[in-house]
Amino acid sequence: MELQPLLHDLLVATMAPTQAWSATDGQVRETGAHGYYHGDVRILSRAVVTADGLEPEAIASGPSGPGAVEVVALLRGVDEPGADPTAQLRRVRQVRPGEVRERLELTCATREPVAVSIEVAFACDLADMKQVRHGRRVAALPARTVGTDGVAWCDDAGTSVILRGPDAQLDAGDPRAPRLSWRAMVLPGSATVLEWEVLAAAATGVVGPPATPRPEWSVPWVESDDRRLSVLLDRALEDLASLRMSASFAPDDTFLAAGAPWFFTLFGRDALWAARMLLPLGTDLAAGTLRALAARQGEVVDEDTAEQPGKILHEVRNKALDLGEGDRVLPPIYYGTVDATPLWVCLLHDAWRWGLAPDQVESLLPAMERALAWMTDYGDADGDGFLEYADTTGRGLANQGWKDSGDSVQWRDGTLAVGPIALCEVQGYAHEAALAGAALLDAFGRPGAERWRSWAADLARRFRASFWVEDARGRYPAIALDADKRPVDALTSNIGHLLGSGLLDSEEERTVADRLAAPDMDSGYGLRTMSSTSGGYWPLRYHGGSVWAHDTAIAIAGLSRSGHTEVAAQLAEGLLAAGEAVGYRMPELYSGAARGSVPTVVPYPAACRPQAWSAAAAVSVLAAALGLKPDVPNGLLRLEPPTPSLVGAVRAAGLTLAGRPLTVQIDAHGTVVDVDVAADVRVRLAGEAVG
């Protein structure tokens, strides 16, 4: 039986486009997702260390700086007699783009020097990611010897791998299982260090040159009454730095890979949301993401790839991706997403408001106009005024919103909806994009703004007439309209994305806020993707009851903007509690089991980590707590913190507005105490200028 490997209990180090996964003891065994990867290829499937024939006994492990993990283990086979362990091994794994280096540091507290034989057994299968994800066992490949201390592997696709161990003895008698060994003498009070490295290169593919060493964002110093916020931020920014990538078709532009290990590439929707959440730290990442996606903006109609003129892509791979669902296979460049195109427009507008240079904005306006045109020319395929999707080939994604699993769009009784599907949150994105596009067209003296404002107003009226449903507790927006234009009545977290989009009036926003606050939606650790009262609910269903950090953060931001601060604070507390429970590295998703009904956060065992938009959620929560509303084109910064504060008193130094430092401090009541911003920017609090 083929089963997707579990990830929740593995040790991971990433530095895009390279990553390493192992057991928590550091051993890379030929099982599950263990291995070193470059791009979508596993470049090493085994790296097992023994000392005098015994595996070290790990007692601690965890992250150890950007792209690094460390394991502390005991070598009791060479200990002196007694209860105290006197021989130790520290195994440090450092991942950089195209290379993984391992260092073994041996120390002892014995009376005499310790002689020990260290051996590392290797294997390489060059399995592609789809084989690994489907749990398929791939045979090890024979290596060829390279010099006296190294071996190499390669495949027909141009992937090459070199393994070297300086000062090691190489045994390649079995080319499928080469070994490096050292005879080490460890002196009490000093360390003996042994090292090996794995270097990888891919001749073709979407991965471009490694991103520049310095991240595209500032790293703020944050002090808060709730210390969990600053710890979560620090971990998040370190994780995000390890996900920075460029593409071969846009080598000078950096974006964030969606997540490790399965989505270690460019995903339009994920990259856009992550860049949007990071805008308080600078606009460079947003600019790179926008340009990279514009470089592959749709030009023709192609049913096989779902490409359409003006459309923003869904994902890019080195080769076709078998979804493991019958004949469903995604082509290497796939456009099957209904929301990335309006989200691209929203990011361009928000980056402009945060101070993206006018010439950079202006250079992207033609792509924006094509994206807006896609919404009416192709996104609304049947002309009913709503954006909808349908997989016309039977080989692509059945669902094409952010909840893209096959069972994500359900009726309240658990029955699957039949497409074409018009998702509620996509109408919110489209409404916001239309108004954002109109603002940019006006600002840069281009025609068409009034058309898009009128279109947005019509969309809001149509939405109000078509999407609202009712249950015993009252009204709420349906998750979608189905093929017959019936509102699909499951209550889901999708409605949280409508807040702040302008699609709802104030009374409707209050209704949505109340539904999100209820215990069937709020798990206590964040927002469930589906109400626990729905027939299809299950806390470990990917999009049908689990919790996603980015989803909760989007709702928190919308709740804060719309003035529903108590609910925002409630969800923020849950997200911070979840962060603390998982060691502050927010995974892709986790169980929606109610807080208090389980001892801690229950992992979704195949969830990616790090995950770009999960990590970026920490910045979004900070921005919501500070009430940041920039308007750099008009020389203005509005500060409207929730009252009381979501996280108590907060001081954030090292934020970025229009490329210049920004410091904001609020007290526990949400009152602005201090602002340090460039002299040419006016600060406005609740309508009153203070600087």
MARTIMI-63879 format. One record per residue (C-alpha): x, y, z. Coordinates in steps of 0.02 Angstrom, whole numbers, plus 32768, in hexadecimal, padded with zeros to 4 digits. Example, Ala and Ser with C-alpha at 12.3 -4.5 7.8 and 13.67 -1.06 7.14 Angstrom:
82677F1F8186;82AC7FCB8165;
END
This chain:
800080008000;804180AD7FD2;802E81298062;806381DF8067;80F681EF80E0;80D882438187;813F82DD81AE;810B8319825A;819682C082B9;822582E0823F;82B78359824E;82C183D381BD;833E8453817D;831C84BB80E2;8371853D8077;831585447FD3;832284EB7F5E;8376846A7FCF;833084118068;835A838280DD;82E18313813E;8313829181BF;82DA823B825D;82ED82A582FB;838E82448320;83D8828B8280;83DD81E58225;83A481E4816F;835C81388154;831380F280B4;8260810D80EB;81D3818A80D6;8209823C80AF;82B9822880F5;833D82718083;83998306803E;833F835C7FAE;836D83DA7F29;82D884207ECD;825F83907EB5;82E383067EBB;832282A27F50;83DE82AC7F43;8406823D7FD9;839381B98022;8404817680AC;848581BE8124;8492815081BF;851E816E823D;856580E682AC;85EC80EA8331;864680448348;85B47FF582EF;852D8041835E;84B780CF8335;84CC816783A8;843E81818425;83F1822C8408;83BC828E84A1;839583388452;8379838383A6;8333841E8354;835384B682E7;83FF850682F4;83F985A6828E;83C785CA81DA;83C2852A8175;841084C38201;83DF843E827E;844283EB8308;843883458362;848B831E8409;84A882638422;850181F0849B;8585816F846E;856C80F784FE;85C9806F84A3;866C80C984C8;863E81118574;869B80F18613;864080878695;85BF80E486FD;8516813786EB;855481DC86A2;856681E385E4;8619821485BC;861E821184FD;85B48280848F;859482A083D7;855083448392;850F833282E0;84F683D98288;84A283DE81DD;84B1847E8178;8449849480DB;847385158057;843385247FA4;8478848D7F4A;84D884437FDC;84C583EB8083;855883E480FA;856083788195;85D8838B8226;85F3830882AC;8640834E834A;867E82CA83C4;86A682F58479;86C682928517;86E282A585D1;8740820285E9;87E381F18646;883B81AE85AB;882A81D784F2;87A181778498;87BF811F83F3;87208109838E;86F680D482DC;867581448289;861D810881ED;859581578182;853280EA810A;84E581418074;846A81217FE7;8420818A7F5B;838281627EF8;836682077E9A;82AC81EF7EB8;823D827E7E82;81CB82D07F00;812B82827EBE;817481D47EDC;81A482047F8D;80FC82557FB2;809E81BB7F78;8107814D7FEA;815980EC7F5C;81F980907F83;828180B87F04;831C804C7EF3;83C680977F1A;843180C27E83;84E7808E7E6A;856881167E87;860981347E2C;86A8815C7E8A;86EA820E7E86;879C82157EC7;87C981BD7F69;8747820C7FDA;86AA82227F72;862481D77F04;85A8821E7E89;84FC81F97E40;849E82427DAC;83FD82257D4C;83C3823F7C99;836A82E17CC8;840F83367CF3;840D832C7DB0;84BC830D7DF3;84F282E57EA5;859F82DC7EF2;85C282987FA0;866C82BC7FEF;86BB82998098;876182F180AE;87DE8284810F;876481F2810B;8781814580C9;870A811A803C;86C1806D8026;866280627F81;866D7FA67F6F;85B07FA57F67;858E803C7EF7;84D980427F31;850F80547FE7;85B280B87FF2;85FD80D9809D;866F815B80E8;86D081308185;874B818181FD;87B3813C828A;87A881C7830A;880B81E783A8;87A98255841F;880B82AF84A7;87B682E0854A;878C8399854C;879D83B58490;8733839183F7;875783218362;86FB835D82C7;86CD82F2822F;867283378197;8621830680F4;85C08365806F;854283457FE7;853E83B97F4F;84AF83B97ED1;8485840E7E2E;83F384047DB5;841184267CFC;835E845A7CDA;82C4848F7D39;826B85267D80;82E585497E0C;835685DB7DE3;83F486197E37;83F086187EF5;839D86AF7F43;841287357F85;845787158035;83FA87A68084;833D87978093;82CE88148039;8280884E80DB;82B388A2817C;82BE883F821D;826088A282A2;827F88A6835C;81DA888683B2;81B3888F846B;8105886284A7;80A8883A8546;8085879484F1;8137875284D9;80F686C88468;80E2874783DB;819A877783D2;81D386C183DD;815A868F8354;8198871F82E7;824F86F282FD;822F863C82CE;81C08670823D;823E86E681EE;82C7866481FC;825785E581A7;82268661811F;82DC868680F9;82F485CD80D3;826585CE8054;82A886587FE3;82B886247F2D;82C886677E7E;828C861A7DDB;82EC85F77D3C;827186667CDD;828986F77D59;833686DC7DA4;8343878A7DF1;82A087827E51;8288872D7EF8;81E986DB7F36;81C186607FC1;81AE85A87F9D;8107856C7FE1;814784EA805A;81B88455807C;81BF83CE8045;812D83BA7FCD;8118846D7F8F;81CC84A87F83;81AD85117EE8;814B85A77EA8;809185A47ED0;803786417E98;7FB6864D7F23;802C861D7FAF;80B786917F77;803D87237F66;7FF1870D8012;809A86F88066;80E187948012;804487F6803F;805387C680F5;810A87FD80F8;80EA88AC80B3;810788FF815F;81BC88C6814D;81D8890B809E;819B89027FEB;822E88AB7F97;81E787FC7FAB;813F88367F69;819388837ED1;81F587E57EAB;815B87787EC0;80F387E77E4F;817787EC7DC7;819A87317DCD;80E287097DB8;80CA878E7D32;8157873C7CD0;80E686A57CB9;803F86FD7CB1;7FC886A17C3D;7FC986CF7B85;7F62864B7B2B;7ECF85D77B4C;7F1085287B72;7E9784AE7BC3;7F2184327BF2;7F7F84B27C5C;7EE5851D7C88;7F4385B37C42;7EDD864A7C0C;7F1186FA7BDA;7F3687637C74;7F2D86D17CEE;7FAD86B97D78;7FF486097D88;7FD0858C7E12;8074852E7E1D;811585067DC2;8171845F7DC6;820684117D6F;8196838B7D25;80E183557D21;8098832E7DCD;8032828F7DE5;7FAF82B87E69;7F9381FF7E8E;7EDA82137E67;7EB681AD7DCC;7EE6820E7D2F;7F0182B47D89;7FAE82F27D54;7FE083A97D5A;805183EB7CD0;80F7843D7D03;80AB84EC7CF6;7FF784E87D2F;7F7A85777D39;7EEB851E7D93;7EC585A27E17;7E33861A7E1E;7E78868E7EA4;7F2F86B27E7B;7F0087327DF4;7E9A87A97E62;7F15878D7EF1;7FA287C77E7E;7F45886B7E64;7F26887D7F1F;7FDF88647F46;801488E67EC5;7F9D89647F11;7FD189407FC4;808A89487F98;806A89F27F47;80158A2C7FE7;80AB89EE804C;81228A537FDF;815789E87F4B;81B08A627ED6;813B8AAF7E55;81A68A797DC2;819D89C47DFC;80E189D07E11;80CB8A227D68;8130899A7D11;80B389197D51;801489777D21;800289217C77;800588797CCF;7F8588BC7D4A;7F1188F27CBE;7F1E88447C70;7EF987F67D1A;7E5E88627D31;7E2488387C82;7E35877F7CA9;7DB5878F7D35;7D2A87BE7CBC;7D68876E7C1B;7D9586C27C5E;7D7F86BA7D1B;7CC386D27D05;7CAE86497C84;7BEF86497C82;7BD487057C90;7B7387017D33;7BE587837D83;7C42870A7DF7;7CEF86BE7DE7;7CE386017DDB;7D51856E7DAB;7D3D84C47D5B;7DBD84427D2A;7D8A84247C77;7E0A839B7C55;7DE983257CE6;7EA6831F7D01;7EC283BE7D67;7E8D83F97E12;7DD583DC7E34;7DD384717EAC;7E38850D7E84;7E2985807F19;7EA2857B7FAC;7E4384E37FEC;7E72847D7F53;7E5683CB7F94;7DD083677F3D;7D5683687FD0;7D69841C8009;7CC584637FC4;7C37840B801E;7B828423804B;7B57842B8104;7B2C83718102;7BD8834380BD;7BA183288009;7C1F83687F89;7BEB83FD7F1F;7BEE83ED7E63;7C4784717DFB;7C6384EA7DAC;7C7F85367E58;7C7B85EE7E89;7CD285FE7F33;7C9B86857FAC;7D4986C47FDA;7D7B86D27F23;7CEE874F7F0A;7D3A87B27F9A;7DE587AD7F49;7D9A87E37EA3;7D3B88737EF3;7DD888AF7F4B;7E40889A7EAC;7DC489007E45;7DCC89927EC0;7E8889817ED1;7E9D89817E15;7E2E8A1B7E06;7E988A787E87;7F388A4E7E28;7EEF8A7E7D7F;7EBA8B267DC4;7F618B457E1B;7FC58B237D7D;7F528B7C7D04;7F138AE17CAA;7E5F8AC97C6F;7DDF8A4C7CAE;7DD38A6F7D68;7D1A8A977D6A;7CF189F57D0F;7D42898F7D9A;7CF189F17E26;7C4889D47DD6;7C6F891C7DBD;7C9F890B7E75;7BFC895C7EAC;7B9888E67E3E;7BF988517E83;7BCE88837F35;7B16888D7F0A;7B1887E57EB1;7B7587947F42;7AF787D67FC0;7A68878D7F5A;7AB686E37F36;7B2E86A77FBE;7AD686BE8064;7A88862580B6;7A3E86028161;7A40857D81E9;79F885748299;7A7685F682D6;7A558673824C;7A9F86AF81A8;7B4E8698815F;7B9F869380B2;7BA285EB805C;7C4C85A5802C;7C1E85A97F73;7B9D85A17EEA;7B9384FB7E8F;7B7484D57DD7;7ABB84FE7DEB;7AE285A27E45;7AA3855D7EE9;7AFE859A7F86;7B6285097FCF;7B3285198085;7BC884D680E7;7C0B85538167;7CC68567814B;7D5985D88170;7D4F861B80BF;7CD886A180FF;7D6586EC8169;7DBC872080C8;7D298791809D;7D4D88058130;7DA588A380F8;7D8B887D803F;7D0088FF8032;7C84887E7FF2;7C1E887C8094;7BC7890B80ED;7BE5892A81A7;7B5088C281E1;7B8788308174;7C37883C81B8;7BF188358269;7B918799823C;7C2C874681F5;7C938777828E;7C1187288302;7C138686829F;7CD1867C82A3;7CD48697835F;7C5F86068385;7CAA856383C9;7C7B84FF832E;7CF4856D82CA;7D7685A3834A;7DD585098385;7E33856B840B;7ED1855283A4;7E9385B2830D;7E0685B18290;7DC4850B8251;7DB884FF8195;7D0884B781AA;7C8884C48235;7C88842F82AB;7BCB84258291;7BDE83FC81D8;7BC0834B819C;7C6B83428149;7CCC838581DD;7D648326821C;7DF0837C827E;7E7683298215;7E248347816C;7E9883B08101;7E1A843780DB;7D8483F6813B;7DA5841B81F2;7E6084368208;7EAE84DE8236;7F22854081C2;7F8585CE8210;7F7E863E8177;7EC28628816B;7EAD865D8220;7F2586F08207;7EC1872E8171;7E25872B81DC;7E7F8786826B;7EB6881081F4;7E06882381AD;7DB78823825A;7E3088AA8294;7E10891681FB;7D548906820F;7D57893182C8;7D2F88868311;7DC288888385;7D838810840A;7D738784838B;7E1B87B3833F;7E6C87A983EB;7E188702840C;7E5D86B6836C;7F0987068386;7F1486B78433;7EED860E83E7;7F6F8622835F;7FF5865583DC;7FC785C2844C;7FD9854E83B8;8081859A838C;80C1857C843B;808284C98438;80DC849E8395;818184ED83C5;8159858F8366;8175854282B9;80C5854E8272;80A084BA8200;803484BE8165;7F9E848581CC;7F6F8426826A;7ED883D182B6;7E3A843382DA;7E1D83D1837C;7DDC84478402;7E598490847B;7E3E843C8522;7DFF839B84D2;7EB1836884A7;7F53837A850A;7FA283EC8489;7F99841883D1;7F808378836F;7FEB837882D1;7FAD83578223;803682D78207;805982FB814F;805B83B98162;80E9841A8113;815F8480817F;819F8500816B;810D85448107;811885F580C2;806C863980E7;806485E1818F;8106863681C4;80D186DD8179;803386D781E4;809B87148278;80C087B8821D;800A87CA81EF;7FD687BA82A6;8055884082D7;801688B58250;7F62889A8288;7F9288BD833D;7FE58961830B;7F5889968297;7FCC89C38208;7F758A168174;7FF88A668103;7FD48AE08076;80818B11803C;80468B597F94;7FEA8BDE7FFA;80768BF0807A;800C8BA48104;80138B198185;7F728AF181E1;7F808A978287;7EE08A4982C6;7F0F89C38345;7E848956838A;7E48898B8436;7E75893684A4;7F1388F48454;7F128843840D;7FB38816846A;7FC9889A84F2;804A892484E5;80BA8915844C;81538970840D;818F8945835E;822F8993831E;8279896E8274;81DA8969820E;81EA89B48160;81818A39810A;81B68A72805C;82638A298079;827E8A89811C;82778A4F81D2;81D48A588231;81BA8A4182EC;810E8A34833D;80E48A1E83F4;80378A01843E;7FFD89E184EF;7F8D8955852C;7EF289BE8509;7F2389D08452;7F568A868465;7FE88ABF83FB;80768AF28470;81018B1683F4;811E8B1E8339;81C68B3882E3;81B18B4E8229;81FF8BB4819C;81DF8C6E81AC;81808C788106;80FD8BFB813F;80698C3D81A2;80238BCC8229;7F698BCB8247;7F118B7C82DB;7E548B6982D4;7E498C008261;7EC08C6E82C4;7F6D8C9C8280;7FF68C858301;80918C9B829A;
END
